[in-house]
Amino acid sequence: MIKPFKNSKNIVNSQVFTPSPGRQDISDKFIKHDSNMLNQIYGTTDVKPYWIADMDFPIASPITQAMQQLVSRETYSYEFDSTTVFESISAWNKDRHNLELTPEHFVQVPGVLSAIAMLIRDFTQEGEGVLIQTPVYHQFRRLIESAGRTVVDNTLKIENGRYVIDFNDFEQKLSRGNVGMVLLCNPHNPVGRVWSKSELQQLTTIAKKYHVLIVSDEVHADIVFEGSQFTSMASLAYENSLTIIGSPAKNFGLNSISNGYIYSDNPSLREIIKATSASMSLDHGNAFTTHATIAAYQHGKDWFDAFLTYTQTTRNWIVDFMAAELPQVITFVPEGTNQIWFDFTGLNLTAGQLKTLLTKQAKMALTPGTWFGEKDENFYRMNFASPLEQVQASFEQLKKGIADSKPAK
Ligand SMILES: Cc1ncc(COP(=O)(O)O)c(C=O)c1O
């Protein structure tokens, strides 16, 4: 039984989080809004896109100002100030998560996914297993398989309406000796868990016992809601671990222009990564990435706090609405990330009927859970970083669509 949140009113200035008029003219170029993609996946463009994990809001004005200054110079010489970038990321993490990071212990990479692809090749052998915890961000599987490695699945369990790690299965899989890497999603996309310190400690104890490297993707680290506390793998003093501190992609809406940042206190691991990225000349940023990242982490705090309050309000509204109006749908309350995960089994619809309900009646483009390795076609993910009024209208349409639909299973 989900307890209602008390503050699901819109308590922040929705003006700031309304897409600017300029966006409408170019929105067809955004993958999230691309009409060809929508037609291909959902069979219609008449849907609100809640699939790709991009936000629908204008970014923080200090970042826009930094970009404007950069453009006004009319000069794009080689430029990457990694010292200031790493110092800014460290200061941000100290302030937000009380996490002590040494600026010299970072390695810059082009992006989070390319970092994962590189780490898989650097630290595992062909055919070796890489463990993931499904349902999980679908690109993990693609990267593992395209590197010729084997996916080892430590499926998450649902206990009291919440996803948890199956530690017995985790240990069993590691004990077989064919897992070379654990690829953790922390916080977890799509189920919205923010792994607790004790869960991560338990995981680490087992990994240590079998000498397995942990790689922790922490790109959603800052989007953590009241009542939950983010723990970085970098704080656990496990020398056989690499943390992808991430980038300002998800928290500051910079998916198109951000880099990735790997962190490890272990110098031998760092040297291996540095050598690989240098060998491919991938070890630096560019002017856009550098200026955007510094502006975000040095001057973006007020905007980010307002953004977090806004999306937490949206989360609370959705959870309250579902509990009151559509209790037959299971809503997994996200502790972090702007993703919410639903189980529509209680509607007793066929997979085809459910898809029609969501796309044609509710006009919502949600991501099918099967993309994330979920076998049951009743699961869907929604990215709720959209204007609250739009989200509310979508859920009213969903409620109406459900009232009009006839279960045929
Ligand atoms: C867990 C996770 N990792 C990585 C990414 C993508 O990172 P990047 O665009 O920097 O490669 C996403 C995007 O949604 C994500 O959810």
The ligand as a Tripos MOL2 file, in Angstrom:
@<TRIPOS>MOLECULE
LIG
   16    16     1     0     0
SMALL
NO_CHARGES

@<TRIPOS>ATOM
      1 C1         22.3090    4.5320  -16.4680 C.3       1 LIG1
      2 C2         22.6860    5.3070  -17.6990 C.ar      1 LIG1
      3 N1         23.9610    5.3090  -18.1260 N.ar      1 LIG1
      4 C3         24.3450    6.0110  -19.2190 C.ar      1 LIG1
      5 C4         23.4320    6.7560  -19.9490 C.ar      1 LIG1
      6 C5         23.9080    7.4870  -21.1740 C.3       1 LIG1
      7 O1         25.0970    8.1520  -20.9390 O.3       1 LIG1
      8 P1         25.9050    8.9120  -22.0960 P.3       1 LIG1
      9 O2         24.8700    9.5910  -22.9590 O.co2     1 LIG1
     10 O3         26.8310    9.8540  -21.4270 O.co2     1 LIG1
     11 O4         26.6740    7.8980  -22.8560 O.co2     1 LIG1
     12 C6         22.0840    6.7800  -19.5420 C.ar      1 LIG1
     13 C7         21.0830    7.5270  -20.3190 C.2       1 LIG1
     14 O5         19.8990    7.4410  -20.1100 O.2       1 LIG1
     15 C8         21.7060    6.0570  -18.3850 C.ar      1 LIG1
     16 O6         20.4470    6.0480  -17.9360 O.3       1 LIG1
@<TRIPOS>BOND
     1     1     2 1
     2     2     3 ar
     3     2    15 ar
     4     3     4 ar
     5     4     5 ar
     6     5     6 1
     7     5    12 ar
     8     6     7 1
     9     7     8 1
    10     8     9 2
    11     8    10 1
    12     8    11 1
    13    12    13 1
    14    12    15 ar
    15    13    14 2
    16    15    16 1
@<TRIPOS>SUBSTRUCTURE
     1 LIG1         1 GROUP 0 **** ****
